[in-house]
Amino acid sequence: SSDLRGDQEDFLYTKRCTSQLPDLYIDVHDSCMVSKMRDYLLAVENLTDRRCQYTLDSTVRLVRRLFIIMAKFCQAEPAFWTNKCSLL
């Protein structure tokens, strides 16, 4: 019973923090994805809710890792050359 209450409290805390995050849609075949992820990182880094700092920091680290992988390794792929920014 107490475990369930703790899980519910964790869920509510996480939900409150993640509700502040902007939506991120990724198409790994689109070259606009790199600029969209850069904009997303800037938006998340500028959120200032101190109560959610750990959640935001871990999200930034994960998205930054994905950004580095996509920017370095995928730009040489022919499938990465589409450019449909308006769809993302």
C-alpha positions in Angstrom: 0.0 0.0 0.0 2.7 2.5 0.9 4.7 1.4 -2.2 1.7 2.3 -4.4 1.4 5.7 -2.7 5.1 6.3 -3.3 4.8 5.3 -7.0 1.8 7.6 -7.4 3.7 10.5 -5.8 6.6 9.8 -8.1 4.3 9.7 -11.1 2.6 13.0 -10.2 6.0 14.7 -9.7 7.3 13.4 -13.0 4.1 14.3 -14.8 4.3 17.8 -13.5 7.9 18.2 -14.6 7.5 16.6 -18.0 4.3 18.5 -18.8 6.6 21.6 -19.1 8.7 20.0 -21.9 8.0 20.9 -25.5 7.0 18.1 -27.8 9.8 16.6 -29.9 9.0 14.8 -33.1 12.0 13.1 -34.8 12.3 11.7 -38.3 15.8 10.2 -38.5 15.8 10.5 -42.3 15.3 14.3 -42.3 18.2 16.7 -42.2 16.0 19.3 -40.4 16.0 17.0 -37.4 19.4 18.3 -36.3 18.2 21.9 -36.1 14.9 20.8 -34.5 16.8 19.0 -31.8 19.1 22.0 -31.2 16.0 24.2 -30.8 14.5 21.6 -28.4 17.7 21.5 -26.3 17.7 25.3 -26.0 14.1 25.3 -25.0 14.6 22.7 -22.3 17.8 24.3 -21.0 15.9 27.5 -20.5 13.2 26.0 -18.3 13.7 27.3 -14.8 11.5 25.3 -12.5 14.0 24.3 -9.7 11.8 21.5 -8.4 12.2 19.7 -11.7 15.9 20.4 -12.3 17.0 16.8 -12.0 14.3 15.6 -14.5 15.2 18.4 -16.9 19.0 17.8 -16.6 18.6 14.1 -17.3 16.4 14.9 -20.3 18.9 17.4 -21.7 21.7 14.8 -21.3 19.7 12.1 -23.2 18.6 14.4 -26.0 22.2 15.8 -26.3 23.6 12.3 -26.7 21.0 11.5 -29.4 21.7 14.9 -31.1 25.5 14.1 -31.2 24.8 10.6 -32.6 22.5 12.0 -35.3 24.6 15.0 -36.2 27.9 13.0 -36.5 26.8 9.7 -37.9 23.7 10.2 -39.9 24.5 13.2 -42.1 26.6 11.0 -44.5 23.7 8.7 -45.1 21.8 9.3 -48.4 18.5 8.8 -46.6 19.3 11.7 -44.4 19.1 14.2 -47.2 15.3 14.8 -47.3 14.2 18.2 -46.0 10.6 18.4 -44.8 11.0 20.7 -41.8 7.3 21.7 -41.8 6.3 18.1 -41.1 8.4 17.9 -37.9 
